[in-house]
Amino acid sequence: MRWQQLQQIVQDQSLFETSLFLTGDVTHHQAQRQLSDWTRAKKLIQLRRGIYTLPHQSLHPFVVANHLVSGSYVSLQMALAYYHLIPEHVAVVTSVTTQRPGKYENKFGRFTYRHINPSLFFGIEHRLLVNDEYAYVAMPEKALLDLVHFRPQGDSREYIESLRLQNLEILDLERLHHLAERSGKPKLKRAANMIEIIARHEADEYEPL
């Protein structure tokens, strides 16, 4: 395949995989060798093994995160920062997947993936980000519960207060409890109760006179 042919094939695709080039008599080895040559020539950027993009592409990191590991969604600290629920800047795009955990780094940032049981794979939205880019992101309530799930003693008041949660008015407390109940995890149910106490206390403190 010539470079001009590749450009025509991928012109409407922000990300593409090696399998896209396995047409006709082209073998996987031949496709991989050609892609490696274009990558060395800086005509392509390899995001991870088997996934590429063109150098001029400007992609939202959440979109990249979804593609690096299929069947994943952005959650945990990055999702909480996205919703402005925590004050800290988060440098790593944190995601959850039913596949193996992993880490990747490329021109779009650093990405980490935590493994979660398929029974807890819910509470996700396909969100519009910018410029018609969409990504799967945890609902704010689920991002918080995911963080609690992975943290030892994450349901303790001490830990939840250490997150310095803010803008708690955006949380749907009814949804929070529904998601916790759906998980079937006593730990998440306790955390939901504690988060509601903190949220209502904050609301009372800032209630206008």
N, C-alpha and C positions, 0 to 999 in steps of 0.2 A: 504494500500500500504506500502510495506517495503522500507527502505531507499535505498537499492541496486536497487530496481525497479525505484525509482525516479531518481537516478543518470544515469541510462540507458536512461530514457526518455528525460532528459534535457541536456545530455552531449554535444550536438551540439547547445544548445540555451544559449545565454548569459543572457537573461531575460525571465521570464515566468510568466504566470498569474494563478490564482486559477482555472480558467475554464479548464486548461490543465488536471486537475485531476478528472474532473467530467465524469468518464467513468463507464459503467456498472451500478451497483446498488449504487455507491458512491453518497451520497447526498452532497449538498453544505456545510452543517453543519459539516459533517464528514471530508471533505477535508480541511475546514478551521481549524478544531481542530488539525488535523495532521500537517498542515503547521505551526500552532502556536507552537506545541510541538517542531518541528525541529528548529524553530526560537529561542525559549528559550534555546535550546541545542547548539545554535550557528552553526548549520549545514547549516542554510539558513540565508540570510539577507533580511529583508523586506525593500523595497525602498519606498513604500507607500502601502496603503491598496490594496491588491489583486495583487501586483507585487513583485516578488522575484528574487534573484540571489544567486549564490553560493559564499562562502567567498573568494575563490581564484581568482574569475573573476576580470580582470583589464579592465575597460571600459572607453572609452572617455566620459567626462561629457556631450558632445553634444548628444551622443547616448542615454544616460540616460534621458536627457531632453526630447528628442522626444518621449520616451516610457512612461514617467511619465504622460504626457498628450497627447493622440493620437490626430493627426490633429494639431500639433503645429510645429513651426520652431524657431530656435535660431535667435535672432535679437537684435536691440537696442544696448546698451553699450557693451555687450559681443561680438556681431558680429563685431562691429567697432574695438574692441581691437584685435580680431582674425585677422582682415585684416590689423592691424597696422595703422589704421586711427586716433586713439587717443593715447596719450602717457600714460594714466593712466592704472594701473593694475586694472582689474575688478574681484571682488571676487565672484560675484553672476552670475549664468548662466541665462541670461534674454531671455525670449521667448515670442512669440505672438501666440494667439490661437483664434479661433472663439467660443470656449467654455468659461466657467466661469473663471475669474482670480483666481489665487491661489499661494500658496507658499509651498515648500517642502524642507526638509533637510534630508540627509542621508550620508553614508560614502563617496559618490562621490562628495558631495558639497551641495551648497544651490542653489535653483532654484525658479525663480519667473515667473509668466505668466500674460501677459496683454491681455485683451479682445479686439479684433478688429472686425469690421464689415466684413462679408464674402465678400463684394464687394472690400475690400482692401487686400484680401488674395491672393497675387501674388508676383512675383519677388523673387522666391525661387529656390534654387539649391540643388540637392542631391549630396553633396560633399564627396569625399574621404578624410578621416582625416588621420588616421594611421592604420597600420596592418589590412587592408581590412575592416575597420570600416567606415560606411557611416552615414551621418546625413543630415537632411533638415536644411539649413542655408539660411538666407536672402542674396541676392546679396548685395555687399557693398553699392550700390546706394539706395537699398530698406531699408537696415538697417538704413541709415541716414534719409530717409524720414519717416520711422516708428517713429524714435526718435522725429523728428519735429512734427509729428502728435499728439503724446501724450503730448507734452510740450505746455502749454499755451504760446502764443507769440513765439513759436518755429521757426517761419519764420523770426524773427527779426535778423538784422545783429549782434546786441549785443549778442544774444544767440548763434548764429552759430559760432561767433568768440570765445566765451567762451569755446567751445568744444576743442579749440586748435588743429584743424584738421591738420594732417600731411600726407605725402606720397599721396597727392591728385592726383598725376599722375596716380594712379591705377584706379581712377574713370572714367567710361565711361560717359562723359557728355551727349552724345546723348541718351544713355539708361536712364540716370537720368531724362531728360526731358520727355522721353516717359513714364516712370513710373509715373511721376507727372501728366502728361496729362491723363493717364489711370485712375488715382484715381478720377478725376473730382473735386478735392479739390483745390480751389484758393490758400489756405494756402500753399499747397505743391508745387504748380506752382511757387509761389513767392519765396519759399525756394530754389527751383531748380535754379532759376535765381540768387539768392544771392550766392549760393554755386559755381556756375560757375564763377561769378565775383571774388570770393576769390581764386578759383583754378587757374584762368588765371593770377591773380595778383601774386600768388606765383610762377607760371611758369616763368613769366617775371623777377621776382627778382633773380631767380636761373639760368637763361639762361646763358650758358657759353659764355665768351667773345671770 
